Amino acid sequence: MLQLLPPSSRFRSIATQLIARIVLLALLSMCVFVGALAWWEYRAGQQNFRRDMQQHADASLLLLSSAMWDIDPAMVRNQVSWLAKLPQVGFVRVRATTTGELFEGGQLAQPRPPAIAINIPAPRQIQTAGEIPLGTLEIWESRSYYLELMRNSILGVVLGYVLFTTLVCMVVAMVMRRQLRDPLRDIAHFARGLKPGGQSQTLVLGRPRRAYIDEIDLVARGFVQLQNNLQSHIADLDQLVAERTAQLEQMVDEVKRLSMTDALTSCYNRRALDERLQSEVERCRRYGRPLSVVFMDLDHFKRVNDEHGHATGDVVLREVALRCQRELRTQVDWLARYGGEEFLAVLPESQAAEASQLASRLGRVIRGRPIDVDGLHLTVTASFGVAQLQGEESMESMLERADAALYEAKAAGRDCVRVSEIHARGHKKSAAAMERPSALGSQESQP
């Protein structure tokens, strides 16, 4: 879905954005390319340096060997000075083995290993096997020299790259302006001028004839198609409105149903309970008919969640609700999820004794067959509290008595039914509706 920006939003053309991205991409590419080029030039410079210095060192070894054999320090210094003056050489050192004297030339910016280190042998005519070298020739490269070479090489590449990128951006800007910006502005002006009843207006773009079409032509054809569709849509508007109205009513009914139904158990939820139970109470008073409720609470349900997980607990709740709904009278009784593992069965046209019998039957149905959850068989029981509406008693009072009877059932050992009664004097008491199922038989309560 296209989100429209407010009219105060700052305008920025597509051509400008495209050129900015081209420049950014060019800069990133140039950085990568220059880095690779610098690395390549440096490696090549090192290889050239070692090759050239190896040749110079081999040529200097004869002079250094003779000078050190003849103990001619001046000649050694001259040769060292000559090597140090080579542009690619930064520092030269000759170390005499016998005397330990050092001959140095050039400048060493920081201590580092030499690029080339060669032993100076004795003259060939007097060499003997196993003879110790006369000294060592060490040569360091001039990094500033190679940096200057790299800088000059890279500068030319960068200038050419910048010039090429500038030309590309100029060409892109010219093409975007003629082929994209101007036609799009005409289309935007045409769209702003469209008004109800003016759908037959024709979009005209001042573009030269071509043997091909592009995206702008597709957009123009889309506007023509849109105008035709709008005209067809307006012609059938009455029928469309009627269809949409019917669909909306269905959706409203579905939303209302979902808002009153518990998503997990498909029973009525707490909101539906509050609305519908009040209506049942008023109807009972108006026609003088009985009304009973049964509070049901699953025993030790927290243990199921803790030991087997909440997903297993959800399966148990769904199965218990389904078993209970099967026992209720169709279109008469109804079941609501009061909260957590608590349910409330509303039984119109039922005395407390009938509600107690139903509660006993629900208890047998719930515990009678284990609930299968992925191969895990769980036996579940429930406690019940029953109350019947008395005279002008309020809905809240009836629910409180049923809840109190439920707690008495839990206090009595759970898995049983208790019925709440009101005497003529107005005080409350509860009587046992049935014994616990562990007894030999079940006795239903007497009203």
N, C-alpha and C positions, 0 to 999 in steps of 0.2 A: 504494500500500500504506500503510495507516494505521500509524504508528509510535506505540506506547504509551509514555507517559511514566512514570517511576518514581512509586511512591505518595508519595514525599516532595516531589514538585513542588508549588509554591505554587499554590493555587486562585485563579482570577480569573474572575468570571462574565462571560458574554457581554453582559449588560446593561451592566455597568460598562465593558467595552471599547467598546460601541456609544456610550454617553454620552460617554466620553472622546474618541472620534473626532468626535462631533457638536460637542463644545466646541472641539476643535482646528480643525475645518472652519469653525465660526462665527468663531473668532478670525482665521483667515486671511482669510475673506471680509470681516470687519469691517475688517481692515487695508487690504485692497484698496479697499473702499468708502470708508473714511475718507480714504485718500490721494486717490482720485478726487474726493471731495467737497471736500477742501481745495484741490486744484488748481482746481476749478471756482469755488469761492468766491473764491479769490485772483484768478483771471482776471476774474470778474464785478466784484470790487472795483476792480480797475484800470480797467476800462471805465467804471464809475460815477464813479470819481475823475476821469478825464479829461473826462467829460461835464460833471460839476458844476463842475470847475475852469475849464473852457472858458467856462462861463456867468459864473462869478465874475470871471474875468480880463477877459472882454469888458466886464462892468459896471465894472470898476476902471480900464480903459484911459482912459476919458474923464476921470476925476478925476486919474489919474497924468499924463496928457498936459497937462492945464491946469496942474497944480501944477509940473511940470518946466518948462513954457514960462514960467510966471511966476516960476520959481526960488523955490518955496515948499517948503523941505525939511521943515517941520513937517507939512504936509499929506501929503507923500510918506510920511513915517514913520508917520502915522496910518493911511494906507491899507495899508501893509505890515504894520503891527501887526494890523489887522483881519483881513487874509487869513491871517496866521500863527495867529490864534486859532481858525480853523475846525478842528473835530475831525479831519477827514481830511487836514489839511495839517501837514507836519512842519517845513518850512523855506521861507522866501520871501526872494528877493533881487532888488533893483532896482539896475541899474547905469546911471548917467548917461553918455551917450556923450560929451558935450562936456567935462564936468568930471572924469569918471572916478570920481565919488563913488559909494560903495556904501551901500545902505539894506537892512538884513537884519533878519529876524524869525524866531523859533523856534530850534530846535536841529537841527543836522545831525550825526547819529551818526557817519557815516563818509563819506568823499568818494565821490560817485557822480553820474552825469549826472542833470539835472533831468527830472521827468516832463513838464513843460510849459515851453516857452521861447517868449515872444512879444515882438516888437519894439513899442516904444511910439512911435506916430507923433505928429506935431505936431497941434494942434487943427485941425478941419476947415476953419474959416473962414480959416486962414492957410496951409493946405497948398499946396505947389507941387510940380510934377513933379520927380522925382529928388531930393527932399529926404532927407537922412540922418535916420534915426529918432532920437528924443530919448534913448532908452535901451532897456533890455531887462528884461522881467519873467520871472523864473525861479521855478518852484514845484516843490517836492519833496513826495511823499506821505508821510503818517505810517504807517510800517509797523506800529508797535505798535497803532494804531487798528484796522487791518485784521486783524491777528493776534487782537485781542480779539474782533472780530466773528466770525472763523472759529472761534475757540475756543468761543464761546457756541453757535454753530450746530452745531458738531460734537459738543459735549457732550450736547446734547439727543438727537441721533441715536444716539450711543453708548449712553446710558442706555436708550433705547427698544429698541435692539438686544439689550442684555444682558438686559433684562426678558423679551423675547420668547424668547431662547435658553434662559433658565432655565425658562420655562413649557414649552417643547418638551421639555427634558430630563426634567422631572417627569412629563409625560404618557408619554414613552417608557419611563421607569423603571417606571411603574405597569403599562403594557401588557405590557412584557417580563416582569415578575414574574408576572403572572397567566396570560399566554398562552404563556410560554416556559420561565421558570425552574422553576416548580413541576411542570409536566408532565415536563420533562426529568429532574428529580430522581427522579420516580416511575419513569421508564423505566430510569434508572441503577440504582436499588434493585432493580427487577425483574431486570435483567440480572445483577447480582451474586448474586442468589438462585438462578439457574438452575444445576442440577446434573445429572450423567448420570442418565438415567432419569426426569427431571422435565420433559421437553420439552413435556408436555401442559398444563403450568401456563398459565393465561390471564392476559394483561396487562390490567389494569383501571386506567383513568385517570379521576379524579374531575373530569370536565369537563362543563359543561352541554351539553344537546343543541342542535345548530345545524343550519341548513339548508345548510351548506356544510362543506367539509373544508379543513384547512390542512396545513402541513408536519409538525406534531406527529402528526396523524392518519396521514399517510403513513409516518412512522417507526413508529408502532404497528402499522400493517398490514404493514410490512416485518418486524417481529419475529414476527408471526403466520406470515408466509410462511417466515421463517427456521426457525421451529420445525417447520413441515411438511416443509421440505426436509431438515432434520436427521433427522427420523424416516425419511424415504424413503432418505436416505443410509445410515443405520445398518442398515436392512433389507437393503441390497445391499452391505454392507461387505466381505464375504468375496470377492465377485467383483471389487470395486474394488481390494482389496489384491492379488489375483492379477494383475490388469491392470497395476497400478502396479509390481509386482515384475518382471514381464516387461519393461516399459518401462525400468525401472532397469537391468536386465541389459543391454539393448540400449545404453543410454547408457554403461554402464561399458565395454562392448566398443568403442563408438565413441571414447570418451575414450582408451582404451588404444591404439587404432589411431592416433589423432591424436598421442598422446604419442610414438609410435615412427616417425612419418612426417615427413619434411621438407616444410614447408608450401609451399615454392617449387617443388620438382621432383617431389614425390610419391614420392621414393625413401625408403628407410629413413634415419633420422637417426643421429647418433653414439651415442645411448643404445641404440637397437635393434641397432646394429652390435656394440657391446660384449657385449650379452646373446646375440645369435643366433650370432655368430662363435665364441664360446666353446663353445656347444652343438655347432656343426659340427666344431670341433677334437676334442671328446670323442668324438663319433660316429665320426670318422675313425680315431681311435686304437683304439676298441673293436672295429671291424669290419675294421681294416686296409685302409681304402680311401683313395685319394689325395684331396688337397684343395689347391687353388691359389687365389691371390688376385692381382688386377691393380689396382695403383695407377694412377690416371689423373689428370693435371693439365693443364688447358687452358693453352696457350702464350700468353704475353703478354696474359692476360686483364685485367690492371690497365689496359693501354692502351685496351681497349674501354670500361671504365668511365670513364676519364679523358677520352677523346675523344668518346664518344657518350652518356654518362650511365649511371647505375646501372639505370634502367628498361630500357635496351637490354641491359645485362649480364644482367638477370634473364631476359629473353626468350631470350638465348643459352644460359643455363644450363638452362632448361626444355627447349629443343629438343635440346641435346646429351644430356640425360638420357633423353629420349624415344627418340632414335635408338639409344642404347646398350641400353635395355631391350628394344627390338624384336629385337636380335641375341642376347639371352640365351635360354637354354632355359627354357621355362615350367615353373613349379613345381619347378625344380631350382636354377638360378642366380639370384642376386639382387644388386641394386645399392644401395649406400648412399652418401649424401653425407657425405664425411669432414670437410669444412670448406671454406668459401669456394668455390673452383673445383676442389677435389679430390674425386674419387669413388673408391670401392673396389668392385670387382666380386668377389664370392665365388663360386667355381666348385667345388662338390662333385663328386666322381667325375671329376676332371680332372687330368691330368698337366701338368707345366710346359710341355711342347711344345704341348699342346692350348690351354692358357691363352695361350701366345705367339701361336698362330694367331688366337685370338679377339681379342687385343689389336691384332694387325695389321688384322684385319677392322674393328674399331671405329675405328681410325685412318683407314681408307679411307672409312668411312661418315661420319665427322665432317667430313673435309675435302672429301669428294666433291661435296657440293652446298652452295652458299652459303646462309646463313641470312638470310631476308628479315625485316627489322624496319621496318615502315612505309615500304617502298620502298628501304630501305638494305640492300644485299647484303653480308654479312660472311662471309669465308672464315676458318674457325676450324680450328686444328690442336691436337693434344694429344700429350703424352709419356706413356709407359707404363713401369711397373716391375712385373715378374712374379716371384712367389716361390711355391714349393711347400713344404708342410709336410713336415719331415724327422724321422722317428722320434719321439722324446719332446720335440721342440722345442716351446717355448711359443708361444702366440698372439702375444705381444708381440714375440718374436724373429722370427717369420715376417713380421710387419708392418714391423719395422725393416729386414729384408732387402729387402722389396718397395719400401720408401721409399728405401733406398740405391740400388736399381736405377733408380728413377724419377729421382733426382738425376743418375745417370750418363747417363740418356737426355737430360736437359736439358743436361748438360755436353757431350754429343756433338752438339749442334746442335738439339735439340728435334725434335718430330714423328717420333719413332722409338720402338722398344721395346727394353728391356734386361731380361734374365732373370738372377735371382740364384740361385746354386747353392751347396751345402754339400758338401764332400768328406768322406770318412770320417774324416780327422784332426780335423775340427771347425772348420777355418778357412773363411772365406767368400771367395767371389769372384763376379764377374758376367760373363756372356758376352753378346755382342750377339745380340739376337733377330732383328733385321731392319735393313736399311740405311735411310737417310733416303729419303723418297719422291722426292727430286730425282734419285736415280740412275735408271738405265734400268729396273731392275726391283727388286722387293722380295724379300729372302731371309729366310725365317723361321729363328728360332734353333734350334739343335740342343741337346737336353737334355744 
